[in-house]
Structures are given as C-alpha cells and as structure tokens.
C-alpha cells in the first residue's frame, strides 16, 4: 500500500521531478567542469602560451561561476 501511494505521488509531481533532475544534472556538469578549466588555464600560463583559446576558456569559466552563483542564490529562495 505505501508503494502505491508513492507511485501516485510520483505521477502527480512528475513535471517538478523532471525539472529538479534536469537542473541538478546541468548544475553538476558545470560545477565539475570548472576545476578542469582552471587547471587548463594554469597550464597555459605556465607554458607562456597566449591564444584565443585561453580567452575563450576564461570567458566560459567566468560564465560558469556566475551561473553557479546565480543558481545557489535562487535555491535559497525555494526553501
């Protein structure tokens, strides 16, 4: 009987659950990619190479940081 109630609840909240999972996946991907990007920038700086790719990488990392901060600020409002 509790399993049936859980299934009904899951069906009622299907849209919200989908939104939460999608949001969590994108947020996780961005947060995991930021350290890799910073490591690449450090590698470029140490090697003394300056190119368009480093400027693009810095822009992407800054965008990711701002997005993660925006997400964190608005997640507090949902509580």
GIMONOR-V794037 format. One record per residue. N is the residue number from 0. RES is the residue in three letters. SS is DSSP state (a for helix, b for strand, c for the rest). PSI is psi in whole degrees, -180 to 180 (999 if undefined). OMEGA is omega in degrees with one decimal (* if undefined). Layout:
n,res,ss,psi,omega
N,RES,SS,PSI,OMEGA
N,RES,SS,PSI,OMEGA
This chain:
n,res,ss,psi,omega
0,UNK,c,-43,176.6
1,UNK,a,-31,179.1
2,UNK,a,-37,177.5
3,UNK,a,-40,177.7
4,UNK,a,-39,178.5
5,UNK,a,-43,178.7
6,UNK,a,-43,178.5
7,UNK,a,-41,178.7
8,UNK,a,-41,179.2
9,UNK,a,-39,178.9
10,UNK,a,-37,178.9
11,UNK,a,-36,-175.9
12,UNK,c,23,-174.7
13,UNK,a,-45,-178.4
14,UNK,a,-44,179.6
15,UNK,a,-41,178.8
16,UNK,a,-40,178.0
17,UNK,a,-42,179.0
18,UNK,a,-43,-179.6
19,UNK,a,-46,-179.6
20,UNK,a,-43,179.6
21,UNK,a,-46,179.4
22,UNK,a,-44,-179.4
23,UNK,a,-39,179.8
24,UNK,a,-48,-179.9
25,UNK,a,-41,178.6
26,UNK,a,-42,179.0
27,UNK,a,-42,178.6
28,UNK,a,-44,-179.7
29,UNK,a,-44,-178.3
30,UNK,a,-31,177.3
31,UNK,a,-27,-178.7
32,UNK,a,-21,-178.2
33,UNK,a,-47,178.4
34,UNK,a,-35,177.5
35,UNK,a,-38,177.4
36,UNK,a,-42,178.0
37,UNK,a,-41,178.1
38,UNK,a,-38,177.9
39,UNK,a,-40,178.3
40,UNK,a,-43,178.3
41,UNK,a,-40,176.8
42,UNK,a,-41,177.3
43,UNK,a,-44,-177.9
44,UNK,a,-43,-179.3
45,UNK,a,-38,-179.2
46,UNK,a,-11,178.2
47,UNK,c,19,-178.3
48,UNK,c,133,174.1
49,UNK,c,120,-178.6
50,UNK,c,179,179.4
51,UNK,a,-32,-177.5
52,UNK,a,-34,179.2
53,UNK,a,-37,177.7
54,UNK,a,-43,178.0
55,UNK,a,-42,179.3
56,UNK,a,-42,177.2
57,UNK,a,-42,178.2
58,UNK,a,-42,178.7
59,UNK,a,-40,179.7
60,UNK,a,-44,178.4
61,UNK,a,-40,176.6
62,UNK,a,-43,178.1
63,UNK,a,-41,178.8
64,UNK,a,-45,179.3
65,UNK,a,-39,178.7
66,UNK,a,-45,179.5
67,UNK,a,-38,179.0
68,UNK,a,-41,177.9
69,UNK,a,-44,179.7
70,UNK,a,-44,-178.9
71,UNK,a,-39,179.3
72,UNK,a,-41,-178.0
73,UNK,a,-21,176.5
74,UNK,a,-31,178.0
75,UNK,a,-31,-179.8
76,UNK,a,-23,-178.2
77,UNK,a,-19,-177.8
78,UNK,c,999,*
